[in-house]
């Protein structure tokens, strides 16, 4: 009997946890292939090996070619691949959960489908931005106003601290170079942050599209989670990088984001915060992420469940194969 060549796919329990992975790596004008359980990235400077099991987000810029085998090992190891446009904007994504369990996804769907529970989660998200204040009685309109004022204040403070001129947030998706240097820096920084949020959300088995504050987009929940960290991560990094006036603002921002993400333990915090928002606890239940049992049940009405893989009928039920 012939065997499939290459390394065997890893078991869930062997995978590196979401918060323990590399935040992201960016490559452009390269060929991405596979070598055992690593991906190889080759360009004019040589070949780089990246262990797929430790990868959080692989950002592929213009001129990138990726092989089927490379995508296979990336998918098996639960990493997220993002195809991005020139200078790292316009994100497109793929990912695979690090769990067989749909528990967090079911919680997310239940919470977002009820007006009261959805409002409670949205308020909890805003509460994280206003520590020490009580926002439990504010409407969504009032919360949006408070958040808008906070972000405008962050822009002014970063501008004053770094000496970078600031007017307003403007950008053209179709023309990255049309913006000012600070607006280009913000676009590049936010794209990195969106990629990390998407990777953690997918790794935990949640839906990127079921947002609580944002709605109507396939990455609504990604924007919800990313917004929790912009004021302390992507906005300051963008201003600080723009103040140095690098020749390639996009590349410089990505390097600065990589360092800041490590210093602030953002991947670990995202994992904890998503669990806290969807589970209603401290978000520290480490066993919730990796579920070794490949459990599939059948809905039985109400909140009930019966075993799957069984033929049900008028006579005695018997096991069947999938």
Secondary structure, DSSP 8 states (H G I E B T S, - for coil): -----S-----GGGS--GGGSB--EEE-S-EEEEETTEEEEEETTEEEEEEGGGBSEEEE-TT-EE-HHHHHHHHHTT-EEEE--GGG-S-EEE---S-S--HHHHHHHHHHTSHHHHHHHHHHHHHTTSTTS--TT--HHHHHHHHHHHHHHHHHHHHHHH----------TT-GGGS-HHHHHHHHHHHHHHHHHHHHHHHTT--TT--SSS-SSTTHHHHHHHTTTTTTTHHHHHHHHHHTT-SSHHHHHHHHHHHHHHHHTHHHHHHHHHHHHHHSS-S--GGGT---S---EEE-STT-EEESSEE-SSS--EE---
